[in-house]
Amino acid sequence: MKRFALALLVLIAVFNPAFAAGITGQYVEARTCDVWTGPCFANADFNLSGKHAVLAWRVEKGDLEGVALEGLNIVAVVSAQNTLGLEQTGPAKAVLIIDQRANASQKEALIRLAKKQAGRLLDNVVGVQSAKVNLTLCQCDGETCAELDATVAKLKTRCIDHKEDKACGNESAYYPPLARGVHARVGGVVEHLFRGNGLNETWSDYGRRGAYVGSFEAK
């Protein structure tokens, strides 16, 4: 029985190679609400804030159906009707910003990857554009911070200070990451903005405890 199960897994990997080997890389997101917060603050802001987000993936290893994606980035800019993260998991309106270095096949593969990772949040993509996209992660005091520049969408994070950032003493990662397969820590937001077209709105947000920084894995 065990041999049969192992053989079946091998066949699945051979004939469905899309995510068989796995795709891994860096991930960051920022929202217009605190994700590291207490229930009292979250309940007070529910459906008043947190309706906008920027999600970014940088592929470090792996390919999708034979299309090499190493070193390429894709960004999803999301606008929802309600606070993202608990009840509002989609659908929402989204604009995708694809690394301008990607060729046609890579662009299609990056879109499929982002949709797989973000699920229903990207069911309604209203615009796709190419731009110069830079996503960098660095270590700061033993934690990871990130900076994203996707031309019309930008964000910069800082480490959470578990003393100075406390407001009620009951903070936790109240809202989970918006994407699947994410291994990330909560971060503070230094800058989070969208100045592009497609959503009929723009935003600029600062000073939140509203980011996740880390890595992702797609299988």
Phi, psi and omega in degrees: 000317180295322179296321179296317180297318179296317179297322179296318178297321178297317179296320179298318181294324182287315187267353175228072189281359188309309180234018185300314182279341180090146175238129181231158179175197183264150182218143173212146173216155174219144181231162180271039172205164174286132172260334171264099189201174176264156181303325182295317178291318180297317180295325180292328182265357188301127182065011171254331179219178178074023181268356183234147181204154171236126179241139181220139177236138172236118182281127177254333182207140174113164177221163180243112180052042177084000179266116181290132183235002184306131176084358182262154184238152169217142184235137174245125176253120192241136174231122183241170179277332182232174179301127180287141168124324179248281178282321185270093174249006177131169357283162177221180172268142182216146171244133178256134176244117186252139176311123184293346178282346183286139174277183185300316180293321179292324178298314179298320180293320178296322177296316179297320179298312181297319180294323178296318184284324184264351175062225187295341178300334181250024175292331185241077178275116185261355179194143176228128181220155176257143180200167172288123183234124176236125175233120181232138175243141180218158180271135179218113180055040177082358178239165185260131173243162185222154173221128180239131173230104179246036178070289181265350177233130182220148171206153178217135184244167174224168177284146175286133172264109187290358172254305184290330183276355180286134178246324182237352180080003182236026183289147173205176175285078189295316177260126179286164175304152183279343183251157178279159173065027184260135173241101191213158174254154175290142176227163174272155182259119173273320181211140178205111184212156172223125182233028184259189179253168173113330182255359182059026176197156174227167177206162176215125187222143184217158168074009180280160166261056197235035182232158168235136181226132179170229184226168176223160176218127177244129180243000000 
